[in-house]
Amino acid sequence: MRKVRIDLLVIVAVALPILAACSAGSTGNTPGGPTPFPMARLYVANDGGNGVVQIFAPPFSGTSTPVVQFEDGTSKDIDDVAFDTTGRLYVGNFGQDKVDVFTPPFTNASTSSFSITVGTGPEGIDLDILGNLYVANRTTGNVTIYNAPLSGTSTAATTITTGLSQPIGLKIHAASLYVADNTHGYVAVYNAPFTSSSAPAVTIPAPGAWGIGFDPSGNLWVCSTASSVSEFKPPFTNSSTPAITITGTLSNPLYPAFDAAGNLYVSDETDVQVFLPPLSSASTSSFDIPTLDSNGIRFGP
């Protein structure tokens, strides 16, 4: 569900299908390299007055229920989830302008170990292999970077503003920073090293861009407010066009995610729709997993 917080807020949902490949475990790729643990479970940030993290374990099906479920403090407005290489869970807390950090093992009684104050209206979050945290701040219109080691007293080491107005989805991929900007209708690509004077090397046209993700082959997938998710193939340029665009039964797609087998998961408010390869513009979901009101999703330990 997209809702208002002064500006438009989005909510992303995703749950998992019944796939043998998933049962074997998805490959976990923290930006910059593989994580040292199997990424078999699906983590869902639920918004819409819930503020709940749900964890689904394989084997997945349309009737899957969470094996773990816990609230993120007093906030009812959480947007995205990410992991560092130790397996700690980071939750973007849009309602309280912070990122909450949870230490495994996760249980129904989990509470955050510490919180990092970030910009106003954090949406997409990600970490690189070194443990640096990247946050797309929707309301302040920038990306802030926090250097490892992270703690409750961490402050932004770098703030990127050039090329951004309403940043939403964010991913680190192949040493570059990808940011979906909904107002500009593109995905801005920044090359390392990142500084406060960084400007996009490329802007990939993507009207209505919201959440973004990469498949195992390195193709970029962009959810759009036009009720679709599109694939863009590298090399990316200022004139890139979608290779395919899936609408299917999508109504409000927010964030995409992939397992190791290349199965596509799209959060779509109250469920996560699962699309099996080969993917094409004619693809429809094979099944959906109900969630509370899902927003950001990620495979994790």
FENHUDA-V292422 format. One record per pair of residues at least 6 apart in sequence whose C-alpha atoms are under 8 Angstrom apart, sorted by the first residue. I is the first residue (numbers start at 1). GAP is how many residues later the second one is. D is the distance in whole Angstrom. If there is no record, write none. Layout:
# FENHUDA-V292422
I;GAP;D  I;GAP;D
This chain:
# FENHUDA-V292422
1;9;6  1;10;5  1;11;7  1;46;8  1;47;7  1;251;7  1;267;8  1;268;5  1;269;8  1;292;7  1;294;8  2;6;7  2;7;5  2;8;4  2;9;5  2;250;8  3;6;5  3;7;6  3;8;8  3;45;8  7;132;7  10;69;8  10;244;7  10;285;7  11;35;7  11;36;6  11;37;7  11;68;6  11;243;6  11;258;6  11;282;7  11;283;6  11;284;4  11;285;7  12;33;7  12;34;7  12;35;8  12;67;7  12;68;8  12;241;7  12;242;5  12;243;6  12;255;5  12;256;6  12;257;6  12;281;7  12;282;5  12;283;2  12;284;5  12;285;7  13;31;6  13;32;7  13;33;7  13;241;7  13;242;7  13;253;7  13;254;3  13;255;5  13;256;5  13;257;7  13;258;6  13;259;6  13;278;7  13;280;6  13;281;3  13;282;4  13;283;6  13;284;6  14;30;6  14;241;8  14;242;8  14;251;6  14;252;6  14;253;4  14;254;7  14;257;6  14;258;4  14;259;7  14;275;7  14;277;7  14;280;6  14;281;7  14;282;7  14;283;6  15;27;7  15;29;7  15;41;7  15;250;7  15;252;7  15;256;7  15;257;4  15;258;7  15;259;8  15;273;7  15;274;5  15;275;7  15;276;7  16;26;7  16;40;7  16;44;5  16;45;6  16;46;8  16;48;8  16;249;7  16;256;7  16;257;8  16;258;7  16;272;7  16;273;6  17;42;8  17;43;5  17;44;5  17;45;6  17;257;6  17;269;8  17;270;7  17;271;7  17;272;7  18;40;8  18;41;6  18;42;4  18;43;4  18;44;7  19;40;7  19;41;7  19;42;8  20;39;7  21;238;8  21;239;7  21;240;6  22;18;7  22;36;6  22;37;7  22;38;8  22;237;7  22;238;7  22;239;8  23;17;7  23;35;5  23;36;5  23;37;8  24;16;7  25;13;6  25;14;6  25;15;4  25;16;8  25;33;8  25;235;8  26;12;7  26;13;5  26;14;5  26;233;5  26;234;5  26;235;8  26;273;7  27;7;8  27;11;6  27;12;6  27;13;8  27;232;7  27;233;5  28;6;6  28;7;5  28;9;7  28;10;6  28;11;5  28;271;7  28;272;7  29;6;6  30;53;7  30;54;7  30;55;7  30;97;7  30;98;6  30;99;6  31;95;8  31;96;6  31;97;4  31;98;6  31;140;8  31;141;5  31;142;6  31;143;7  31;144;8  32;96;6  32;97;5  32;140;7  32;141;7  32;142;6  32;143;6  33;96;6  35;50;5  36;49;7  36;50;8  37;50;8  37;264;6  38;262;7  38;263;6  39;260;5  39;261;4  39;262;5  40;17;7  40;18;7  40;259;6  40;260;6  40;261;6  41;14;7  41;15;6  41;16;5  41;17;7  41;258;5  41;259;5  41;260;6  42;13;6  42;14;5  42;15;7  42;255;7  42;256;6  42;257;5  42;258;6  43;10;7  43;11;6  43;12;5  43;13;7  43;38;7  43;254;6  43;255;5  43;256;6  43;257;7  44;9;6  44;10;5  44;11;6  44;37;7  44;250;6  44;251;7  44;252;6  44;253;5  44;254;7  45;6;7  45;7;6  45;8;5  45;9;7  45;33;6  45;34;6  45;35;6  45;36;7  45;46;8  45;249;6  45;250;5  45;251;5  45;252;6  46;6;5  46;7;6  46;8;7  46;31;8  46;32;7  46;33;7  46;245;8  46;246;6  46;247;5  46;248;4  46;249;5  46;250;8  47;29;6  47;30;5  47;31;5  47;32;7  47;245;8  47;246;5  47;247;6  47;248;6  48;28;7  48;29;7  48;245;6  49;27;5  49;28;6  50;21;8  50;26;5  50;27;7  50;242;7  50;243;7  51;20;6  51;21;6  51;22;8  51;23;8  51;24;6  51;25;4  51;26;5  51;27;6  52;17;7  52;18;6  52;19;4  52;20;6  52;24;8  52;26;8  53;16;6  53;17;6  53;18;6  53;19;7  54;12;6  54;13;8  54;14;6  54;15;5  54;16;7  55;11;5  55;12;6  55;13;5  55;14;6  56;8;7  56;9;6  56;10;5  56;11;6  56;12;7  57;9;7  57;10;7  61;226;8  61;227;8  61;228;7  62;225;6  62;226;5  62;227;5  62;228;7  63;226;6  63;227;8  64;225;7  64;226;8  68;38;7  68;39;6  68;40;6  69;38;7  69;39;5  70;37;7  70;38;5  70;39;6  70;40;6  71;39;8  71;40;8  72;6;8  72;19;8  72;28;8  72;39;7  72;40;7  73;38;7  73;39;8  75;18;7  75;20;6  75;21;7  76;19;7  77;16;6  77;17;6  77;18;5  78;13;7  78;14;6  78;15;5  78;16;5  78;17;7  78;217;8  79;12;7  79;13;5  79;14;6  79;15;6  79;43;8  79;44;6  79;45;7  79;216;6  79;217;5  80;11;6  80;12;5  80;13;8  80;43;6  80;44;6  80;45;6  80;215;7  80;216;4  80;217;7  81;8;7  81;9;6  81;10;5  81;11;6  81;44;7  81;45;8  81;215;6  81;216;6  81;217;6  82;7;6  82;8;5  82;9;7  82;43;7  82;44;6  82;45;7  82;216;7  83;6;5  83;7;6  83;43;8  83;44;7  83;217;7  84;6;8  84;43;6  84;44;8  84;45;7  84;47;6  85;44;7  85;46;7  87;16;7  87;17;7  87;213;8  87;214;7  88;13;7  88;14;6  88;15;5  88;16;6  89;12;6  89;13;5  89;14;7  89;15;8  90;9;6  90;10;6  90;11;5  90;12;6  91;8;5  91;9;5  91;10;6  92;6;6  92;7;5  92;8;7  92;30;6  92;31;6  92;32;7  92;33;7  93;6;5  93;7;7  93;29;7  94;26;8  94;27;5  94;28;5  94;29;6  95;26;7  96;25;8  97;20;6  97;21;6  97;22;6  97;23;5  97;24;6  97;25;6  98;17;6  98;18;5  98;19;4  98;20;5  98;21;7  98;24;7  99;16;6  99;17;5  99;18;7  99;19;7  99;23;8  100;12;6  100;13;8  100;14;6  100;15;4  100;16;6  101;11;5  101;12;6  101;13;6  101;14;6  101;15;8  102;8;7  102;9;7  102;10;5  102;11;5  102;12;7  103;9;7  103;10;6  114;37;7  114;38;5  115;36;7  115;37;5  116;35;7  116;36;5  116;37;7  116;38;6  116;39;8  117;35;8  117;37;8  117;38;7  118;17;8  118;19;8  118;26;7  118;37;8  118;38;8  119;18;5  119;20;8  119;21;7  119;23;8  119;25;7  120;17;6  120;18;7  120;19;5  120;20;6  121;16;5  121;17;5  121;18;5  121;19;7  122;13;6  122;14;6  122;15;4  122;16;6  122;17;8  123;12;7  123;13;6  123;14;6  123;15;6  123;44;8  123;45;5  123;46;7  124;11;6  124;12;5  124;13;8  124;44;6  124;45;5  124;46;5  124;47;8  124;87;8  124;172;8  125;8;7  125;9;6  125;10;5  125;11;6  125;44;8  125;45;6  125;46;7  126;7;6  126;8;5  126;9;7  126;44;7  126;45;6  126;46;7  127;6;5  127;7;6  127;45;7  128;44;7  130;18;7  131;16;7  131;17;5  131;18;7  131;19;8  132;13;7  132;14;6  132;15;5  132;16;5  132;17;8  132;18;8  133;12;6  133;13;5  133;14;7  133;15;8  134;9;7  134;10;6  134;11;5  134;12;7  134;36;8  135;8;5  135;9;5  135;10;7  135;35;7  136;6;6  136;7;5  136;8;7  136;31;6  136;32;6  136;33;7  136;34;6  136;43;8  137;6;6  137;7;7  137;29;8  137;30;6  137;31;7  138;27;8  138;28;5  138;29;5  138;30;6  139;27;7  140;26;8  141;20;7  141;23;6  141;24;5  141;25;5  141;26;6  142;17;7  142;18;6  142;19;5  142;22;6  142;23;7  142;24;8  142;25;7  143;16;6  143;17;5  143;18;7  143;24;8  144;12;6  144;13;8  144;14;6  144;15;5  144;16;6  145;11;5  145;12;6  145;13;5  145;14;6  146;8;7  146;9;6  146;10;5  146;11;5  146;12;7  147;7;8  147;9;8  147;10;6  158;36;8  158;37;6  158;38;6  159;36;7  159;37;5  160;35;7  160;36;5  160;37;7  160;38;6  160;39;8  161;35;7  162;35;7  162;36;7  162;37;5  162;38;7  163;25;7  163;36;6  163;37;6  164;17;6  164;20;8  165;16;7  165;17;8  165;18;6  165;19;7  166;15;5  166;16;6  166;17;6  166;18;8  167;12;6  167;13;6  167;14;4  167;15;6  168;11;7  168;12;6  168;13;6  168;14;7  168;41;8  168;42;6  168;43;6  169;10;6  169;11;5  169;12;8  169;41;6  169;42;4  169;43;5  169;86;8  170;7;7  170;8;6  170;9;5  170;10;6  170;41;7  170;42;7  171;6;6  171;7;5  171;8;7  171;41;7  171;42;7  172;6;6  173;41;8  175;16;7  175;17;6  176;13;7  176;14;6  176;15;5  176;16;6  177;12;6  177;13;5  177;14;6  177;15;8  178;9;6  178;10;6  178;11;5  178;12;7  179;8;5  179;9;5  179;10;7  180;6;6  180;7;4  180;8;6  180;29;6  180;30;6  180;31;7  180;32;7  181;6;6  181;7;7  181;28;6  181;29;7  182;25;7  182;26;5  182;27;5  182;28;6  183;25;7  184;23;8  185;20;6  185;21;5  185;22;4  185;23;5  185;24;6  186;17;6  186;18;5  186;19;4  186;20;4  186;21;6  186;22;8  186;23;6  187;16;5  187;17;5  187;18;7  187;19;7  187;22;7  188;12;6  188;13;8  188;14;6  188;15;4  188;16;6  189;11;5  189;12;6  189;13;5  189;14;6  189;15;8  190;8;7  190;9;6  190;10;5  190;11;6  190;12;7  191;9;8  191;10;7  202;34;7  202;35;6  202;36;6  203;34;7  203;35;5  204;32;7  204;33;6  204;34;5  204;35;7  204;36;6  205;33;7  205;34;7  205;35;7  205;36;7  206;16;7  206;18;8  207;17;7  208;15;8  208;16;5  208;17;5  208;18;6  209;13;6  209;14;6  209;15;5  209;16;7  210;12;7  210;13;5  210;14;5  210;15;7  210;44;6  210;45;7  211;11;6  211;12;5  211;13;8  211;43;5  211;44;4  211;45;7  212;8;7  212;9;6  212;10;5  212;11;6  212;43;6  212;44;6  213;7;6  213;8;5  213;9;7  213;42;7  213;43;6  213;44;6  213;45;8  214;6;5  214;7;6  214;43;7  214;44;7  215;6;7  215;42;8  215;43;6  215;44;8  215;47;6  216;42;7  216;43;8  216;44;7  216;45;8  216;46;6  218;15;8  218;16;8  219;12;7  219;13;6  219;14;5  219;15;6  220;11;6  220;12;5  220;13;6  220;14;8  221;8;7  221;9;5  221;10;5  221;11;6  221;35;7  222;7;5  222;8;5  222;9;7  222;33;8  222;34;7  223;6;4  223;7;7  223;30;6  223;31;6  223;32;6  223;33;7  224;6;8  224;29;7  224;30;7  225;27;7  225;28;7  225;29;8  227;20;6  227;23;6  227;24;5  227;25;5  227;26;6  228;17;7  228;18;6  228;19;5  228;22;7  228;23;8  228;24;8  228;25;7  229;16;6  229;17;5  229;18;7  229;24;7  229;27;8  230;12;6  230;13;7  230;14;6  230;15;4  230;16;6  231;11;5  231;12;6  231;13;5  231;14;6  232;8;7  232;9;7  232;10;5  232;11;6  232;12;8  233;9;8  233;10;7  244;36;6  244;37;5  245;35;7  245;36;5  246;34;7  246;35;5  246;36;7  246;37;6  246;38;8  247;34;7  247;35;8  247;36;8  247;37;8  248;34;7  248;35;6  248;36;5  248;37;7  249;35;7  249;36;7  250;18;7  250;23;8  251;17;7  252;16;5  252;17;6  253;13;6  253;14;6  253;15;4  253;16;7  254;12;7  254;13;6  254;14;6  254;15;8  254;41;7  254;42;8  255;11;6  255;12;5  255;13;8  255;40;7  255;41;6  255;42;7  256;8;7  256;9;6  256;10;5  256;11;7  256;41;8  257;7;6  257;8;5  257;9;7  257;40;7  257;41;6  257;42;8  258;6;5  258;7;6  259;40;7  262;14;8  262;15;7  263;11;7  263;12;6  263;13;5  263;14;6  264;10;6  264;11;5  264;12;6  264;13;8  265;7;6  265;8;6  265;9;5  265;10;6  266;6;5  266;7;5  266;8;7  267;6;6  267;27;6  267;28;6  267;29;8  267;30;7  268;26;7  268;27;8  269;24;5  269;25;5  269;26;7  270;20;6  270;21;5  270;22;6  270;23;5  270;24;6  271;17;6  271;18;5  271;19;4  271;20;5  271;21;8  271;22;7  271;23;7  272;16;5  272;17;5  272;18;7  272;19;7  272;22;8  273;12;6  273;13;8  273;14;6  273;15;4  273;16;7  274;11;5  274;12;6  274;13;6  274;14;6  275;8;7  275;9;6  275;10;5  275;11;6  275;12;8  276;9;7  276;10;7
